[in-house]
């Protein structure tokens, strides 16, 4: 048992696609989140790759309590704690270490660890994790590889992320083991830099329609 306030399955079920958000300027955080929400996406993975990431999580969490705001690229126990303190409702890591997984089990919000091999999945299972991120998806053989892995591990639910785009996303959503997909194709850097939130909303609507059909 964990102390998690919500289950990872709740995070997966909240949106058919999880946008991977790299926020380089804090003033972009709220407009970006609102543009995604207007397009039908209500789960936000804000990667901890930028100096303002924690402030962005805090800003969106306070202004949009109805949204599912989380932290991505969580590598350490301290980053997990910092993200939770900032208001993150979930955390996602690109990989997994026993230290991080054991720490998060005692935290308040679910951690979705990244895995790429059956051995890593089995290690995560030993620590009680059954909702995982398959990353980087395309580099690790894509939907075909995930289907083969999932056949041997049917109790696991995945959010594949990494190289997913409109051309290949349906290969993933067709798999029973896939609960949601992660991607950034609805957030081109040029649109963010130009503040073209209307176009990001349109791309978000397209993404939701694509993965929902």
N, C-alpha and C positions, 0 to 999 in steps of 0.2 A: 504493500500500500504506500501511496505517496500523499503529500500534503498539497498536491496541485489543486488550484481553485477550479480549473477546467481541464478536461481531458484533451489529449492531442487529437483525438477523433473529432472533437468539436471544432478545433482549428481547421482541420482538413475539410470538414463539412461546410464551413462558413463561406467558402468561395471556391468556384471551380478552377480558379487560377490564382496563384500567389505571386504578386509582382515583387521582383527583387529590386529594391529601391536604393540607389547610391545617391545620397543627398550631400552635395558638396557645399551648398549655401543654405543656411538656415531659413532664409526668407522663402526658399522654394518648397519647404516641407509641407506647409498647410495647403498651398495651391495644388501641389502634386497629389496629395492625398484626396483632396476634394474632387479633383479631375478624375481620379480613379474611381472614387465612390459614385460619381455621376454616371460613370460607365458601367456600373454594376459590380465593382470589385470592392469588397469591404474588409479584406485581410491585407495587411501591409507588413512586409518583411523589410525592415530598414537595416541595411548592413552596417556593421561597426567598422567600416573601412575609412571613414572620414572623421575629421576632428569634431564636427558638429552632430554626429550621429545620435549621441545620447540626448542632446538638446532637442533634436528633431523628434525623437521618440516622445520626450516629455511634452513638447508642444502639441503634437498630434493627439496624444492620449488625453490631454487636458481639454482640447478644443473639440474632439470628436469621440466622446465616450462610447458611442454606439459602435465604433469601428473596432476591429481586432488588430491592435498594433503590436508588433513583435520585433525582436532583434535578430538579425542574421549575422553570419560570420562570427559567432560566439566561440572563442577558442579556449577560454580559461574560466575557472570558477569566479574570479573577480569580475570578469566581463559579464558573466551571468548575473551576478549580484548587482552590478551597476545598471544593467538593463532593467532588471526587476524594479530597482529603486526609481528608475526614470519613468516607470509605468508600463513596461512591456508585459503583455499578457501571454507571450510564448517566446521561446528562444530556439534558434536553429543554428546548427554547427555544420561546417563543411566536412568534418570527420568526427572521430570519437576517441576519447581517452578514458580509461577507468576513473581517473580523478574527476574529470568533468561530469561523467555520467553519475557517479556516486554522489557528487555534490548536488547536482540538479535534482536527484531523487528526494533530497531533503528540503528542496526549495518550494516556493509557492506556485511557480508556473511551469508548464510542461516544456521539456527540452526535446527537440526532434533532431537526433544525431544524423550525421551524414555517413553513408556506407557505400562501398563499391563492390564488395566481394561477399560470398556466402560465409566465409570465416568471420568477417566483421559483423555481419548480421547475427550470427550465432553468439558472438561476444556480447552484442547489444541485448539479445534475448536473455542471456544469463543474468544480466543486470535489470531485467524487467521491462525492457523497451521493445515495443512491437509496432510503433509508428515511426517510420524512418524516412530520411531523405536519400534518394539514390542519386549520387553526385560523383563526378560530372557525368551526366547521363549519356550524352552522345559519344563522348570520348571512351566510355566504358562499354561500348557495344550497342547503345541505344535500346529501343523498345524490345528488340529480339533478345538481347542479353537479359534484360529485366524479366521478360516472360519466362526464360529458361530458369533463372534463379528463383523466381516466385513459385514455379511449379514444385520445387523441392521444399519451399518454405511458405505454404499457403496461409499461415496464420499472421503474416506480416502485411502491413499496409504501407504504401509508398507515396512520397511526393517526389517524382523525378524532377531534377533541375540541372541545367547546364547544357546549352546548345539547343534548347527547345524553341521552336518558332512555328509560324502558321503552316509551314510546309510539312512538318513532321509531328505536330502535337497530337493529331488524331491517332497516330500509331500507339501513343501512350494511353490516351483516354479510352482506347478500346480494350485495355487490359483490366481484368477484374481486380488486380492487386493495386491499381492506381486510384487513390482517393482524390487527389488534386495534383496540379502540375505547377512548377515554379518557372518563372521566366521574366525577361526584361524587354521583350520585343515591343511591348506597348509603351515603352519609356525611352525612345531614342534620345541620346544626349543632345542632339541638335535642337529638338523640340523643347527640352528642359531649359537649355541655355537661352533659347529665344522666348521662353515663357508662353509657349503655344499650348495652353492647357485645354483648349477646345479640341485640338487635334488628338491630344492624349486621351481625352474622353471618348472620342470616336474610335480610336484604336482599341481602347478598353472594351467598348461595346462589341466590336468585332471579335475580340479575343474571347469574351464570355459566350457569344453566340457560337463560336467555333468549337469551344471545348464542351459546350452544353448539348450539342446536337447528337 
